[in-house]
Amino acid sequence: MTASPLRRILIGFGAFGAIALIALSAYFLYLNQLSTETFEGRRWSVPAQVYAAPVELYSGAELSLAGMIEELTRLGYSANANLPAPGTYARRGHVLDVYLRAFEFPETVRTSQRIRLAFDNQGIIGVEDGSGRPIPLIRLDPLNIGNFFPSHGEDRLVLTPERVPDLLTGALIAVEDANFDRHFGFDPIGIARAAWVNLSSGEIRQGGSTLTQQLVKSYYLTNRQTFERKLQEVAMAMILEFKFDKTELLNAYVNEIYLGQDGVRAVHGFGLGAQFYFNRPLSELETHELATLVAIIRGPVSYT
């Protein structure tokens, strides 16, 4: 018996639906594998770091007081009479007090410490520790002259969560994604709010992307604005949110976000951003400097 036209239509729709479901499932599995492998690879990749030879400080070294201050300035040390933290120095006549940063040398780990250097016209005539005991030899932390991310040839300073200031992560969430702790990759309320603001103003003033969506765009996607790419972005953001916790995602964002261009070198992550814009480690930045870095996210091209 020949199937009725309605039955043939229903069978056709059923077959089409089954094929579409299989294709959608295969595409989702592909996105799942791509998202997971790339995220895991970048999360654990550690850049090779290249340093200049460290300056050695000892009694008799032919390094002038002016030359020492110039060296400290190159390393991002700042003058502060109180020496409140590592990365500061204070000059008193021919004496220079320096609060050295901690540094991991190949043969030993040096903790942060205060030293005192005395100078005459020929160079250094005395080196003491914070208690006034003579130091035969000590080295400055060497100048970082480059980092190479081996998995994809990019330059950045990878920071672990404990090295990221709480003030920075709090500002990122407040400015970029207020519902970060509550959403599952995308934020319908944020999207609706951004759409209303943009329609009301007649121009693009807000974006509706979550921090996870921004991370997806930076990791996997181009800036091409299409409906298909937006759906892919949302799907991949949801996959990352399902597989990794918020701390891991936020730390990946801190290390990945694009913050400008230094010639042919892209400045990615707040670690390298702090060095590029302020010549100091992220941990030494003040509140207004951290706020500046967060503001740069919206228009990094304008700052470089």
C-alpha positions in Angstrom: 0.0 0.0 0.0 1.4 3.4 -1.0 2.1 5.8 1.8 -0.1 8.9 1.9 1.5 12.2 1.1 1.2 13.3 4.7 3.0 10.1 5.9 5.8 10.7 3.3 6.2 14.3 4.5 6.4 13.1 8.2 8.9 10.4 7.3 10.9 13.0 5.4 10.9 15.5 8.3 11.8 12.6 10.7 14.8 11.6 8.5 15.9 15.2 8.1 15.6 15.7 11.9 17.7 12.6 12.6 20.4 13.6 10.2 20.4 17.2 11.6 20.7 15.7 15.2 23.6 13.5 14.2 25.4 16.4 12.5 24.8 18.7 15.4 26.1 16.0 17.9 29.2 15.5 15.8 29.8 19.2 15.6 29.3 19.5 19.4 31.8 16.7 20.0 34.3 18.5 17.7 33.8 21.7 19.6 34.2 19.8 22.9 37.5 18.2 21.8 38.8 21.5 20.4 37.9 23.5 23.5 39.3 21.0 25.9 42.6 20.2 24.2 43.4 23.9 23.4 42.5 25.1 26.9 44.5 22.3 28.6 47.5 22.9 26.3 47.6 26.7 26.9 46.9 26.4 30.6 50.0 24.2 31.2 52.4 25.7 28.6 55.1 27.6 30.3 57.0 30.2 28.2 60.7 30.0 27.8 62.2 33.2 29.4 65.3 34.9 28.2 67.3 37.1 30.7 70.2 39.4 30.3 73.3 38.7 32.5 72.6 39.9 36.0 74.6 42.8 37.4 77.0 41.7 40.2 77.4 44.0 43.2 80.5 43.8 45.4 83.0 46.1 47.0 85.4 47.2 44.3 82.9 46.9 41.4 83.3 49.7 38.9 79.7 50.8 38.9 78.9 54.4 39.7 76.0 55.6 41.8 74.3 57.1 38.7 74.9 53.9 36.8 73.3 51.8 39.6 70.2 54.0 39.6 70.0 53.7 35.8 70.2 49.9 36.1 67.5 49.9 38.8 65.3 52.1 36.6 65.7 49.7 33.7 64.5 46.9 36.0 61.4 49.0 37.0 62.5 49.9 40.5 61.1 53.1 41.8 62.5 55.7 44.2 60.8 55.7 47.6 62.4 56.9 50.8 60.5 54.5 53.0 61.4 51.3 50.9 57.8 50.0 51.5 58.1 46.9 49.3 60.4 45.0 46.9 61.2 47.0 43.8 62.0 50.3 45.5 65.2 52.2 46.4 66.2 55.3 48.3 69.3 57.5 47.9 71.0 59.3 50.8 74.1 61.1 49.6 76.6 58.4 48.4 74.6 55.6 49.9 71.8 53.7 48.2 69.3 51.5 50.0 67.7 48.9 47.7 64.8 46.5 48.5 65.6 43.7 46.1 62.9 41.5 44.5 62.9 37.8 45.1 64.3 35.9 42.1 64.8 32.3 41.2 68.4 31.9 39.9 69.4 28.6 38.2 71.4 27.5 41.3 69.4 29.1 44.1 66.3 31.0 45.1 66.9 34.5 46.5 64.2 35.9 48.7 63.4 39.6 48.7 65.8 41.5 50.9 67.1 45.0 51.7 70.7 45.9 51.0 72.8 49.0 51.4 75.4 50.1 48.8 78.1 52.8 49.5 79.8 54.5 46.6 82.8 56.7 45.9 84.1 58.2 42.6 85.5 54.8 41.5 82.4 52.7 42.2 81.0 50.5 45.0 83.0 50.6 48.2 80.7 48.6 50.4 77.7 46.2 50.3 75.7 45.3 53.4 72.5 43.5 54.2 69.6 44.9 56.2 71.4 44.3 59.5 74.6 46.0 58.5 76.6 42.8 57.9 79.0 42.9 54.9 77.9 41.0 51.8 80.8 39.6 49.6 78.7 39.4 46.4 75.0 39.8 45.5 73.3 40.0 42.1 70.5 42.2 40.9 67.5 40.4 39.5 68.3 40.2 35.8 66.4 42.0 33.1 63.8 39.9 31.2 64.4 40.5 27.5 61.9 38.1 26.1 59.5 35.2 26.6 58.6 32.6 24.0 55.4 30.6 24.3 56.5 27.4 22.6 53.1 26.0 21.6 52.0 29.0 19.5 55.0 31.5 19.3 53.5 34.2 21.4 55.1 36.3 24.2 53.5 36.6 27.6 54.3 36.2 31.4 52.1 33.4 32.8 50.8 34.1 36.3 49.4 31.5 38.7 46.2 32.5 40.6 48.1 33.3 43.8 50.3 35.9 41.9 47.2 37.8 40.6 46.1 40.7 42.9 42.5 40.2 44.3 41.9 43.8 43.3 42.5 43.0 39.7 40.2 40.0 39.5 37.5 41.9 41.4 37.8 44.8 39.0 37.6 42.5 36.0 34.4 40.9 37.2 32.8 44.2 38.2 33.6 45.9 34.8 33.5 43.1 32.3 31.1 40.4 33.7 29.2 41.2 36.9 27.4 37.8 36.8 30.6 35.8 36.2 30.1 33.7 39.4 26.5 32.8 38.5 26.3 32.2 34.7 27.1 29.1 32.7 29.2 30.6 29.9 26.8 33.2 28.6 24.6 35.8 30.3 21.2 36.4 28.8 20.6 39.3 31.1 23.9 41.0 30.2 23.1 40.5 26.5 19.7 42.1 26.9 21.1 45.0 28.9 23.8 45.6 26.4 21.3 45.5 23.5 19.0 48.0 25.2 21.9 50.4 25.9 23.2 50.2 22.4 19.7 50.7 20.8 19.0 53.6 23.1 22.2 55.4 22.3 22.3 54.5 18.6 25.8 53.2 18.9 27.8 50.4 20.4 28.5 51.3 24.0 28.4 47.9 25.7 29.1 44.3 24.8 27.2 41.3 26.0 30.1 38.9 26.1 31.0 37.2 29.4 34.7 36.7 30.4 34.4 33.1 29.2 33.1 34.2 25.8 36.0 36.7 25.5 38.4 33.9 26.4 36.9 31.7 23.7 37.3 34.5 21.1 40.9 35.0 22.1 41.7 31.3 22.1 39.8 29.9 19.1 37.9 32.4 17.0 38.4 35.3 14.7 36.8 38.8 15.1 34.4 38.1 12.2 30.9 39.2 13.4 28.4 36.6 12.2 25.5 34.9 13.8 27.1 31.5 13.2 30.4 32.6 14.9 28.4 34.0 17.9 26.6 30.6 18.4 29.9 28.8 18.2 31.3 31.2 20.8 28.4 30.6 23.2 28.6 26.8 22.7 32.3 26.7 23.4 31.9 29.0 26.4 29.4 26.6 27.9 31.7 23.7 27.3 34.5 25.4 29.1 32.2 26.3 32.0 31.1 22.7 32.3 34.6 21.2 32.3 36.6 23.8 34.3 36.0 25.8 37.4 35.7 29.5 37.6 39.1 30.0 39.1 40.8 28.2 36.2 38.8 30.2 33.6 39.5 33.6 35.3 43.2 32.8 35.6 43.3 31.8 31.9 41.6 35.1 31.0 44.2 37.1 33.0 47.0 35.4 31.1 45.4 35.5 27.7 43.5 38.8 27.1 45.0 41.1 24.4 46.2 44.4 25.8 48.0 46.0 22.9 50.8 45.8 20.4 54.5 46.3 20.8 55.7 46.4 17.2 55.3 42.9 15.8 54.8 41.5 19.3 51.3 41.2 20.7 50.9 42.0 24.4 48.8 39.2 25.9 47.9 38.9 29.6 48.2 41.2 32.6 51.7 39.9 33.5 53.2 41.2 30.3 50.8 44.1 30.2 52.2 45.4 33.6 55.7 45.2 32.3 54.9 46.8 28.9 52.9 49.8 30.2 54.5 50.3 33.7 57.9 48.4 33.6 57.0 46.7 36.8 55.6 43.3 37.9 51.8 43.1 38.3 52.2 42.6 42.0 53.8 46.0 42.4 51.2 48.1 40.6 49.1 50.6 42.5 45.3 50.7 42.3 45.1 53.4 39.6 47.6 51.4 37.5 45.5 48.2 37.8 42.4 50.2 36.8 44.2 51.5 33.7 45.0 47.9 32.6 41.4 46.9 33.0 40.3 49.9 31.0 42.7 49.0 28.2 40.7 45.8 27.5 38.0 47.8 25.8 40.3 49.5 23.3 43.9 48.2 23.4 44.7 49.6 19.9 44.2 53.2 21.3 47.0 52.8 23.8 49.8 51.4 21.5 
